[in-house]
Amino acid sequence: MLDEQRSGRDLRNFVLPELGQLLKTGDPWEPYRVLDGRGRPVAPVALYLKELMARDSSPLTPRSYGMDLLRWFRFLWALGIEWDRATREDARDFMLWMKVADKPKRIHWRHRGKALSKVPPPRSGRPAPGTPNPVTGKPTVGIKYSSATRAHCETVLREFYNFHLDESTGSLLVNPFPLVRGRRLSQLGTQRDGGKKHRNRRTGLYRPTVPQRVPRRIPDEMYTKVFASLRSHRDRALLAFWVATGTRAEELLTVKQGGAIVGEQAVSVIRKGTRDYQDLAATPDAFVWLRLYQESAWKKGVPRGRHHPLWWTLRRPWRPPLEYDAARMMFNRANDLLGANWTLHDLRHTATFMMLDDPNMPPVYVQKILGHKYLSTLDIYNRPTRDDVIRAGLAHHARQEKRREENPVPVDEPSYNPDSLSILFGRDAS
């Protein structure tokens, strides 16, 4: 009976129900917990996330994986399928739904529970979802799930079922997210092995092809406008440090007050992958804005001390450290004033481009500053961006026009052949 329902399943009008939630616990043993519709922990997910933490994963990894797993379990709950009875057909329909269906529309927390008539309409004047932003040229967030999101989800679910197959959990017999049989990826001389031949790896059957992202920089004139639109010394200091050091957003937000070494003009961050401390050089302007922010914050009662967080919220009650979502919202407010859609990670790309543009800055130092394991990771910055191609094309046309103006090509004036005139009029036309 269930097999017949699967074969005749039509998900054209399927809407993913908002059952369960991903709960942030604040517990280092279990940073995130996936709950079902009744508020109970989902046992197989909890076991897998615990395994991830034991593998020395970042605390943000359970959050990322938990969101994909919650989406999958919502799909199973809506169809009445047990997680350990899911088949390849269920996985196929789920990945097809993610490819074709629109993403569920999120309602702002201020308007949750209100009637639709009381929810304000979206702002007008913004680019249509999925179209390029007129200021940055970057595509806006579309209404469909991106290929990167679908690929990440497929990988997470495949590894989730591989783990439970190894553990012989429940009634699970096969992985519903299989690998492609007989198909292998080409040998990749990429960042994982520093240019060596990559071992042959098989890819997921339902994994989409993810286009490689092109890093984008914020032009100097637009960066000045973004900086001028910020509201506080804290936000200006954050932006100055991100562009000066090229550090990741999360790495800078977790710095302690003692990590800002004014005498050495450096800031100490904990790297995302290795979890090692690293001192990164910054500009004098960044420390000027930092000092202005600190003096203002200390006068308002923000705790002072080497072991206290460096970045705090601007309103009472003071909450450290400043979280990534709050910093992203701060940057998005500046974006909205300019009609742009840059991200915090674009600040890291901007810093990288600035360092690589310096002929006296060896790339191996740039690699060390960015915290990359292999030098080959910088290859993506050697590819021309959209703006570079347009500027190069316009410059080419300007040079060609100037050359034509300086060296005009002589053009012969039209004239008649004298011999033809003699034949026509019967006389000598010379």
HELIX and SHEET records of a PDB file:
HELIX    1   1 LEU A    2  SER A    7  1                                   6    
HELIX    2   2 ALA A   43  ALA A   54  1                                  12    
HELIX    3   3 LEU A   60  LEU A   79  1                                  20    
HELIX    4   4 TRP A   83  ARG A   85  5                                   3    
HELIX    5   5 ARG A   88  VAL A  100  1                                  13    
HELIX    6   6 TRP A  109  HIS A  111  5                                   3    
HELIX    7   7 LEU A  116  LYS A  118  5                                   3    
HELIX    8   8 SER A  147  GLU A  167  1                                  21    
HELIX    9   9 ASP A  220  ALA A  228  1                                   9    
HELIX   10  10 HIS A  233  THR A  245  1                                  13    
HELIX   11  11 ALA A  249  LEU A  253  1                                   5    
HELIX   12  12 GLN A  257  GLY A  259  5                                   3    
HELIX   13  13 PRO A  284  LYS A  299  1                                  16    
HELIX   14  14 TYR A  324  LEU A  338  1                                  15    
HELIX   15  15 LEU A  344  ASP A  357  1                                  14    
HELIX   16  16 PRO A  363  LEU A  370  1                                   8    
HELIX   17  17 LEU A  375  ASN A  382  5                                   8    
HELIX   18  18 ARG A  386  GLU A  406  1                                  21    
HELIX   19  19 PRO A  418  PHE A  425  1                                   8    
SHEET    1   A 2 GLN A  21  ASP A  27  0                                        
SHEET    2   A 2 GLU A  30  LEU A  35 -1                                        
SHEET    1   B 3 ALA A 260  ILE A 261  0                                        
SHEET    2   B 3 ALA A 266  ILE A 270 -1                                        
SHEET    3   B 3 TYR A 277  ALA A 281 -1                                        
END                                                                             
